[in-house]
Amino acid sequence: MSNNNSLEYANARIKTLEKNLLTSDKIIRLLDAHTISEAMKILLENNYGDEIIGDGDFDKLLFKEEEKTLRLFKELMPTGYGLETFVYENDFHNAKVYSKAKLTGKPNDLALKPVGLYDVKGAFEKENYANLPNVLQEALKTIDDERANGTLNGRKIDNIIDKAYYSSCVIDTAKARKSVVQDYYKILIDSLNIKTFVRCKLQNLPLTYYTDAFVEGGELSKDRLTKFYPLSLDEISEKMKYTDWKDDFSEYDLSKFETKLDNKLIKLIKAQKADMFTPAPILGYYLGKLSEIKVVRTLLTCKKNGVAPEEIRKRIRETYA
């Protein structure tokens, strides 16, 4: 993982790189670009990639940028703060992709993320999970058992691996020396559970769809929302308006909910970005860069599909810069 365990060193390095993050003005320049090619030239000016890749290959360019960002984070990442959880998130994600490909017989390499800490691809190719972390091994064995019983589907794969990932995050951050990472996961887990709850309500799904997907580790208990399930979303919003989660029940467009969640997490880290004695600067840069890449991908995809600029603005997340 890290070649240097000094938090101060890592944060000092990161501070010199923050100036390269895309500001709101630069995002607007991308938005105003007339073609994908013109937008990609702007990205090249801002240190994205080493060469211009053809019009249809911005996904390749952004994947390479994500790889470069992850490589830097792994190089600088000090131990003892739970930062490795943000790296092996990619491995758990890729385990989902490979599990679904194994189930359907249809590979989906475009959905893969850069390798984090573990060789998930090799584990699936060899059908041997021994070199993966125990919690992921157990999750994949459960998935294999479900497949053998003929009861496996994509939703179960998501639920099993998500629960394994967040369980691992809670364990690995429990003894972290600073609380910002713990706070991050509590907010994230609560918001994801609320998003699942709202989605199930919007789709009129049985309560079990929510309870099966519920992830432990946040502040909001499963039972608190379970008892509200028979109520309408407006009634639930009214009951939650004096709680810490009131804002999470003010938006029922799930794509906007995700944008709102990303913005909330970015604000949490930005509030501490000047404190060189916490992991907030290095974590903020890493998450900010990933959020920036997500913004650029959304923008270019919308532009490619002819979405109007005013509609694209609604889908764009807050940037860290």
C-alpha positions as CSV (number, residue, x, y, z in Angstrom):
1,M,0.0,0.0,0.0
2,S,1.8,3.1,1.3
3,N,5.5,3.7,0.8
4,N,5.4,6.5,3.4
5,N,3.4,6.4,6.6
6,S,3.6,10.1,7.3
7,L,0.2,11.8,7.2
8,E,1.8,15.2,7.0
9,Y,4.0,14.2,4.1
10,A,1.0,12.8,2.2
11,N,-1.1,15.9,2.8
12,A,1.7,18.2,1.8
13,R,2.1,16.4,-1.5
14,I,-1.7,16.5,-2.1
15,K,-1.8,20.3,-1.5
16,T,0.5,20.8,-4.4
17,L,-1.9,18.8,-6.7
18,E,-5.1,20.4,-5.7
19,K,-4.5,23.3,-8.1
20,N,-4.9,20.8,-11.0
21,L,-8.5,19.9,-10.0
22,L,-11.2,21.2,-12.3
23,T,-12.9,24.3,-11.0
24,S,-16.5,25.3,-11.7
25,D,-15.2,27.7,-14.5
26,K,-13.4,24.8,-16.2
27,I,-16.5,22.6,-15.9
28,I,-18.5,25.3,-17.6
29,R,-15.9,25.5,-20.4
30,L,-16.4,21.7,-20.9
31,L,-20.2,22.3,-21.0
32,D,-19.8,25.0,-23.6
33,A,-17.6,22.9,-25.9
34,H,-19.3,22.3,-29.2
35,T,-18.0,18.8,-29.8
36,I,-16.6,15.9,-27.8
37,S,-13.3,16.4,-29.4
38,E,-13.2,20.0,-28.3
39,A,-14.1,19.0,-24.7
40,M,-11.3,16.3,-24.7
41,K,-8.8,18.9,-25.8
42,I,-9.8,21.0,-22.7
43,L,-9.2,17.9,-20.6
44,L,-5.8,17.4,-22.1
45,E,-4.9,21.0,-21.2
46,N,-5.8,20.1,-17.6
47,N,-3.5,17.1,-17.4
48,Y,-6.0,14.4,-18.4
49,G,-4.1,11.6,-20.2
50,D,-1.0,11.9,-22.3
51,E,-2.6,12.1,-25.7
52,I,-6.0,12.8,-27.3
53,I,-8.0,9.6,-27.8
54,G,-10.6,9.5,-30.6
55,D,-14.1,11.0,-30.2
56,G,-15.8,7.9,-29.1
57,D,-13.1,6.9,-26.5
58,F,-13.6,9.3,-23.7
59,D,-14.5,6.4,-21.5
60,K,-11.0,5.0,-22.1
61,L,-9.5,8.4,-21.3
62,L,-11.4,8.7,-18.0
63,F,-10.6,5.1,-17.0
64,K,-6.9,5.9,-17.4
65,E,-7.4,9.0,-15.3
66,E,-9.1,7.0,-12.6
67,E,-6.2,4.5,-12.7
68,K,-3.7,7.3,-12.3
69,T,-5.6,8.8,-9.4
70,L,-5.8,5.5,-7.6
71,R,-2.1,4.7,-8.1
72,L,-1.2,8.1,-6.5
73,F,-3.6,7.5,-3.6
74,K,-2.1,4.1,-2.9
75,E,1.4,5.5,-3.1
76,L,0.8,8.2,-0.6
77,M,-1.8,6.6,1.7
78,P,-0.7,6.4,5.3
79,T,-1.8,3.5,7.4
80,G,-4.0,3.6,10.5
81,Y,-6.8,5.9,9.2
82,G,-8.9,3.3,7.3
83,L,-8.0,4.8,4.0
84,E,-7.5,1.4,2.4
85,T,-11.3,0.9,2.5
86,F,-11.6,3.4,-0.4
87,V,-9.1,1.4,-2.4
88,Y,-10.5,-2.0,-2.0
89,E,-14.0,-0.7,-2.8
90,N,-13.0,-1.2,-6.4
91,D,-12.3,-4.9,-5.7
92,F,-15.7,-5.5,-4.1
93,H,-17.3,-3.7,-7.1
94,N,-15.3,-5.8,-9.6
95,A,-16.4,-8.9,-7.6
96,K,-20.0,-7.9,-8.4
97,V,-19.2,-7.5,-12.1
98,Y,-17.5,-10.9,-12.3
99,S,-20.2,-12.6,-10.3
100,K,-22.9,-11.3,-12.6
101,A,-20.9,-12.2,-15.7
102,K,-20.6,-15.8,-14.3
103,L,-24.4,-15.9,-13.6
104,T,-25.4,-14.6,-17.1
105,G,-22.5,-15.8,-19.2
106,K,-22.1,-12.2,-20.5
107,P,-18.9,-10.4,-19.6
108,N,-19.2,-6.7,-18.9
109,D,-15.6,-5.4,-18.9
110,L,-16.8,-1.8,-19.4
111,A,-18.3,-1.9,-15.9
112,L,-15.0,-2.8,-14.2
113,K,-13.0,-0.4,-12.1
114,P,-9.2,-0.2,-11.7
115,V,-7.7,-2.9,-9.5
116,G,-7.6,-1.9,-5.8
117,L,-5.7,-4.2,-3.5
118,Y,-6.6,-7.7,-4.6
119,D,-6.5,-9.7,-7.8
120,V,-10.2,-10.4,-8.1
121,K,-10.0,-11.3,-11.8
122,G,-7.4,-13.9,-11.1
123,A,-9.5,-15.3,-8.3
124,F,-12.5,-15.8,-10.6
125,E,-10.3,-17.2,-13.4
126,K,-8.8,-19.8,-11.0
127,E,-12.1,-20.3,-9.1
128,N,-10.1,-19.9,-6.0
129,Y,-10.9,-17.0,-3.5
130,A,-8.1,-17.8,-1.0
131,N,-6.1,-14.6,-1.7
132,L,-9.1,-12.3,-1.2
133,P,-10.0,-10.9,2.2
134,N,-12.1,-13.2,4.4
135,V,-15.3,-11.2,4.3
136,L,-15.2,-11.2,0.5
137,Q,-14.4,-14.9,0.4
138,E,-17.4,-15.6,2.5
139,A,-19.6,-13.4,0.4
140,L,-18.5,-15.1,-2.8
141,K,-19.0,-18.6,-1.3
142,T,-22.6,-17.5,-0.4
143,I,-23.1,-16.4,-4.0
144,D,-21.8,-19.7,-5.3
145,D,-24.2,-21.6,-3.0
146,E,-27.1,-19.5,-4.2
147,R,-26.1,-20.2,-7.8
148,A,-25.9,-23.9,-7.1
149,N,-29.4,-23.8,-5.6
150,G,-30.8,-21.9,-8.6
151,T,-31.8,-19.0,-6.4
152,L,-29.2,-16.4,-7.4
153,N,-30.0,-13.2,-9.2
154,G,-28.4,-9.8,-9.7
155,R,-30.1,-8.2,-6.8
156,K,-28.8,-10.9,-4.4
157,I,-25.3,-10.4,-5.7
158,D,-25.5,-6.7,-5.0
159,N,-26.9,-7.2,-1.5
160,I,-24.4,-9.9,-0.5
161,I,-21.3,-8.0,-1.7
162,D,-22.5,-4.6,-0.5
163,K,-23.1,-5.9,3.0
164,A,-19.7,-7.6,2.9
165,Y,-18.0,-4.4,1.8
166,Y,-19.6,-2.1,4.3
167,S,-19.1,-4.6,7.1
168,S,-15.4,-4.6,6.2
169,C,-15.3,-0.8,6.2
170,V,-16.9,-0.5,9.6
171,I,-14.4,-3.0,11.0
172,D,-11.4,-1.4,9.4
173,T,-12.3,2.1,10.4
174,A,-13.4,1.3,14.0
175,K,-9.9,2.0,15.3
176,A,-9.0,4.8,12.9
177,R,-7.0,7.6,14.5
178,K,-9.3,10.4,13.2
179,S,-13.0,10.4,12.9
180,V,-13.6,11.9,9.5
181,V,-13.5,8.5,7.8
182,Q,-15.9,7.0,10.3
183,D,-18.2,10.0,9.8
184,Y,-18.0,9.5,6.1
185,Y,-19.2,5.9,6.2
186,K,-22.0,6.6,8.7
187,I,-23.4,9.2,6.4
188,L,-22.9,7.1,3.3
189,I,-24.5,3.9,4.8
190,D,-27.5,5.9,6.2
191,S,-28.1,7.6,2.9
192,L,-27.8,4.3,0.9
193,N,-30.3,2.6,3.2
194,I,-32.7,5.6,2.8
195,K,-32.2,5.5,-1.0
196,T,-33.0,1.7,-1.0
197,F,-36.1,2.4,1.2
198,V,-37.3,5.2,-1.2
199,R,-36.7,3.1,-4.3
200,C,-38.7,0.2,-2.8
201,K,-41.5,2.6,-1.9
202,L,-41.6,4.2,-5.4
203,Q,-41.7,0.8,-7.0
204,N,-44.3,-0.6,-4.6
205,L,-42.0,-3.5,-3.7
206,P,-42.5,-5.8,-0.7
207,L,-40.9,-4.7,2.6
208,T,-38.5,-7.7,2.3
209,Y,-36.7,-6.0,-0.6
210,Y,-35.7,-3.2,1.8
211,T,-34.9,-5.3,4.8
212,D,-32.8,-7.8,2.6
213,A,-30.7,-4.9,1.2
214,F,-30.3,-3.0,4.5
215,V,-26.6,-2.4,5.4
216,E,-25.6,-2.3,9.1
217,G,-23.1,0.3,10.3
218,G,-24.9,3.6,10.1
219,E,-26.8,5.6,12.7
220,L,-30.3,4.9,11.3
221,S,-31.7,1.6,12.4
222,K,-33.6,-0.8,10.1
223,D,-36.6,-0.9,12.5
224,R,-37.1,2.8,12.5
225,L,-37.9,2.8,8.8
226,T,-39.6,-0.6,8.7
227,K,-42.4,0.7,10.9
228,F,-43.0,3.6,8.4
229,Y,-43.2,1.3,5.4
230,P,-47.1,1.3,5.2
231,L,-47.1,5.1,5.1
232,S,-46.8,7.3,2.0
233,L,-43.5,9.0,1.3
234,D,-45.0,12.4,2.2
235,E,-46.2,11.1,5.5
236,I,-42.7,9.6,6.2
237,S,-41.1,13.0,5.2
238,E,-43.3,14.7,7.8
239,K,-42.2,12.2,10.5
240,M,-38.5,12.6,9.6
241,K,-38.4,16.4,9.2
242,Y,-37.0,17.0,12.7
243,T,-34.3,14.4,12.4
244,D,-30.7,14.4,11.0
245,W,-32.1,12.7,7.9
246,K,-34.8,15.2,6.9
247,D,-32.9,16.3,3.8
248,D,-32.7,12.7,2.6
249,F,-36.5,12.5,2.5
250,S,-36.9,15.7,0.5
251,E,-35.8,14.3,-2.9
252,Y,-37.5,11.3,-4.6
253,D,-35.7,11.5,-7.9
254,L,-33.1,8.8,-7.4
255,S,-30.5,10.3,-9.8
256,K,-30.8,13.6,-8.1
257,F,-30.6,11.8,-4.7
258,E,-27.2,10.4,-5.7
259,T,-26.0,13.8,-6.8
260,K,-27.1,15.2,-3.5
261,L,-25.4,12.4,-1.5
262,D,-22.1,13.0,-3.4
263,N,-22.4,16.7,-2.6
264,K,-23.0,16.0,1.1
265,L,-20.0,13.7,1.3
266,I,-17.7,16.2,-0.5
267,K,-18.9,19.0,1.8
268,L,-18.0,16.8,4.9
269,I,-14.4,16.4,3.7
270,K,-14.1,20.0,2.4
271,A,-14.9,21.3,5.8
272,Q,-11.7,19.7,7.1
273,K,-9.5,20.1,4.0
274,A,-7.2,22.6,5.7
275,D,-6.4,20.4,8.7
276,M,-3.1,18.8,7.8
277,F,-3.2,16.6,10.9
278,T,-6.3,14.6,9.7
279,P,-6.7,12.4,6.6
280,A,-9.2,14.9,5.2
281,P,-6.8,16.6,2.7
282,I,-5.6,13.3,1.0
283,L,-9.0,11.7,1.2
284,G,-10.7,14.9,0.0
285,Y,-8.4,15.1,-3.0
286,Y,-8.9,11.4,-3.9
287,L,-12.7,11.5,-3.6
288,G,-12.8,15.0,-5.2
289,K,-10.9,13.7,-8.2
290,L,-13.2,10.6,-8.5
291,S,-16.2,12.9,-8.3
292,E,-14.7,15.2,-10.9
293,I,-14.2,12.2,-13.2
294,K,-17.8,11.3,-12.6
295,V,-18.9,14.8,-13.5
296,V,-16.9,14.8,-16.7
297,R,-18.2,11.4,-17.7
298,T,-21.8,12.5,-17.1
299,L,-21.2,15.7,-19.0
300,L,-19.6,14.0,-22.0
301,T,-22.1,11.2,-22.1
302,C,-25.0,13.8,-22.1
303,K,-23.2,15.8,-24.8
304,K,-22.7,12.8,-26.9
305,N,-26.4,11.9,-26.6
306,G,-27.6,15.5,-27.5
307,V,-28.9,16.4,-24.0
308,A,-29.5,20.1,-23.7
309,P,-26.9,22.1,-21.6
310,E,-29.5,23.3,-19.1
311,E,-30.5,19.7,-18.4
312,I,-26.8,18.6,-18.1
313,R,-26.3,21.3,-15.4
314,K,-29.0,19.6,-13.2
315,R,-27.1,16.3,-13.3
316,I,-23.7,17.7,-12.4
317,R,-22.3,17.2,-8.9
318,E,-20.5,19.7,-6.8
319,T,-16.7,19.6,-7.4
320,Y,-14.0,19.5,-4.7
321,A,-11.9,22.3,-6.2
